[in-house]
Amino acid sequence: MATAPSLYDTFNRAPLRFARGEGVWLFTETGDKYLDFAAGIAVNSLGHAHPHLVEALKAQASRLWHLSNLYEVPGQETLGQRLVDATFADKVFFTNSGAEAIECAIKTARRYFYVKGQPERYRIITMEGAFHGRTLATIAAGGQAKYLEGFGPKVEGFDQVPFGDLAAVEAAITPETAAILIEPVQGEGGIRPIESEVLRSLRALCDEKGLLLILDEVQCGIGRTGKLFAHEWAGIEPDIMAIAKGIGGGFPMGACLATAEAAEGMTAGTHGTTFGGNPLAMAVGNAVLDVVLADGFLDHVLEMGKLFTQGLASLKDRFPDLIADVRGSGLMIGVKCAKSNVAVVEAFRTEHVLAVPAGDNVVRLLPPLTVSAEEVRDGLGRMEKALEKLQGGTARN
């Protein structure tokens, strides 16, 4: 289906129009139903039309939509304190998206050294394969040529090193280095987790060199890996962290979290947002945490992730010419394809399972965290049929 002539031609959209959603299911305008194992690219953390989220949004919408940050916003105070209580952080800045949260993290790190009398320390080390957003600064941080092409000079101040290469990180540190920015699990890069030992070593290196550790948990946070945040698996804490996607459950919002020390340069007037932290977003964010922080919820994510991964491992054994590897954590799963990941995504879609392509020839499976065992098995059965058809077509060709 061609993009409507009134819209930018920047998206390669699948020929599907969805009219409504319920749980892990999406329904087209003609009534066909699809298992949504894409979840808006890890956004619909509680599925579609979750009753608690719907009620929170409706209740807030009937009272107040927007105030701006000229005034106190009680919902920000509540959600901010809950995030502080659940994490390493002392301070929270609310945004509308992951890219804005990363921008805030970058500015926080640079400002930290500026107020300490070291304005020359502004450079940030990132890893190849990273994706940190689509703004000019965040595409520079990610460093991928396909996102930088055609947008003028690359924003200065970012140094890419090979994925997971500690020696390269240490070699890249100069007197101008302010921070290291990484995703504990690369999402767009192909569901590539940083090993826990590497994360611990990076934390130690930052402590040794006086650097700030910034984590991008936009995609892997809010329970996606089976802990509230993915870095918890390594037993470390960052100085600054960007989150988004799952915290809004489908409503656009994000946040930058920081220790009091890291945020000490972010004083009145140094940063701002018009829509960030509006009452609607805060109501939804608080409702998401009500569910995700409830007893047993993260255990369910781990259980469903194990069931899903085991099923995919069986499909890998059965279809070695199509599936090269299965990796990830919790319900952030990557299927490394032996041939075309786009072909696999399309094959899944023919069996009414939605997935997301990623770098490194990977198919991302990011179901709502509320997915049931029955729905996982249903999805695995559909994917098996898709792979059978794909393998048969390959054999004939």
RAPEBEL-V891672 format. One record per residue. PHI is phi in radians with two decimals (none if undefined). Layout:
phi=<PHI;PHI>
This chain:
phi=<none;-1.22;-1.13;-0.98;-1.06;-1.43;-1.86;-0.98;-1.61;-1.67;-2.07;-1.66;-1.44;-1.26;-1.36;-2.34;-2.20;-1.71;-1.76;-2.81;-2.40;-2.60;1.11;-1.59;-1.87;-2.08;-2.10;-1.34;-1.08;-1.67;1.70;-1.21;-2.02;-2.26;-1.32;-1.61;-1.71;-1.87;0.92;1.09;1.07;1.19;-1.62;-1.36;-1.09;-1.93;1.37;-1.74;0.98;-1.07;-0.96;-1.19;-1.22;-1.05;-1.15;-1.09;-1.20;-1.11;-1.12;-1.22;-1.07;-1.39;-1.90;-2.85;-1.70;-2.42;-2.16;1.38;-1.53;-1.28;-2.26;-1.22;-2.10;-0.95;-1.07;-1.14;-1.10;-1.18;-1.17;-1.02;-1.15;-1.16;-1.18;-1.09;-1.12;-1.65;-2.40;-1.26;-1.37;-1.98;-2.35;-2.38;-2.12;-1.58;-2.25;-1.77;-2.77;-1.18;-1.04;-1.16;-1.14;-1.18;-0.98;-1.10;-1.10;-1.10;-1.13;-1.07;-1.14;-1.13;-1.15;-0.97;-1.33;-1.05;-1.27;-1.55;1.40;-2.21;-1.11;-1.24;-1.61;-2.35;-1.38;-2.25;-1.56;-2.24;-1.96;-1.04;1.55;-1.29;-2.38;-2.12;2.32;-2.06;-1.32;-1.07;-1.25;-1.31;-1.25;-1.20;-1.12;-1.20;1.34;-1.46;-1.00;-1.14;-1.62;-1.52;-1.01;1.50;-1.95;1.41;-1.02;-1.14;-1.00;-1.29;2.04;-2.20;-2.16;-1.53;-2.22;-1.02;-0.98;1.24;-1.61;-1.12;-1.08;-1.18;-1.08;-1.10;-1.17;-1.43;-1.27;-2.27;-1.07;-1.64;-1.33;-1.84;-2.77;-2.04;-2.08;-2.52;-1.64;-1.00;-2.32;-1.21;-1.57;-1.01;-1.29;2.03;0.90;-1.91;-1.32;-1.34;-1.06;-0.99;-1.13;-1.18;-1.05;-1.12;-1.17;-1.14;-1.05;-1.13;-1.15;-1.07;-1.10;-1.15;-1.66;1.26;-1.77;-1.67;-1.75;-1.90;-1.93;-1.73;-1.94;-1.06;-1.70;-1.64;-1.58;0.98;1.49;-1.02;-1.70;1.78;-2.11;-0.98;-2.32;-1.11;-1.15;-1.10;-1.08;-1.58;1.22;-2.06;-2.28;-1.45;-1.66;-2.47;-2.54;-1.82;-2.32;-3.02;0.75;-1.05;-1.15;-1.69;1.02;2.15;-1.55;-1.19;-2.84;-2.69;-2.79;-1.95;-1.90;-2.67;-1.24;-1.06;-1.15;-1.10;-1.62;-1.16;-1.47;-1.54;-1.70;-0.92;1.61;-1.41;-2.71;-2.93;-2.80;-1.39;-1.66;-0.99;1.35;-1.19;-0.99;-1.12;-1.09;-1.15;-1.09;-1.21;-1.02;-1.12;-1.16;-1.05;-1.13;-0.92;-1.41;-1.16;-1.52;-1.17;-0.96;1.55;-1.14;-1.21;-1.08;-1.11;-1.03;-1.10;-1.12;-1.20;-1.10;-1.13;-1.07;-1.12;-1.14;-1.09;-1.11;-1.20;-1.09;-1.15;-1.16;-1.08;-1.11;-1.43;-2.17;-1.12;-1.38;-2.00;-2.03;-1.62;-2.86;-2.23;-2.58;2.27;-2.65;1.02;-1.85;-2.07;-2.07;-2.07;-1.88;-1.33;-1.58;-1.40;-2.18;-1.55;-1.18;-1.10;-1.10;-1.20;-1.02;-1.17;-1.13;-1.06;-1.12;-1.13;-1.71;1.12;-2.12;-1.70;-2.38;-2.27;-1.26;-2.55;-1.14;1.07;1.00;-1.99;-1.81;-1.56;-2.04;-2.30;-1.15;-0.93;-1.19;-1.57;-0.98;-1.68;-1.06;-1.08;-1.23;-1.07;-1.13;-1.04;-1.09;-1.09;-1.13;-1.16;-1.16;-1.07;-1.07;-1.10;-1.19;-1.05;-1.16;-1.15;-1.17;-1.11;-1.14;-1.13;-1.09;-1.17;-1.36>
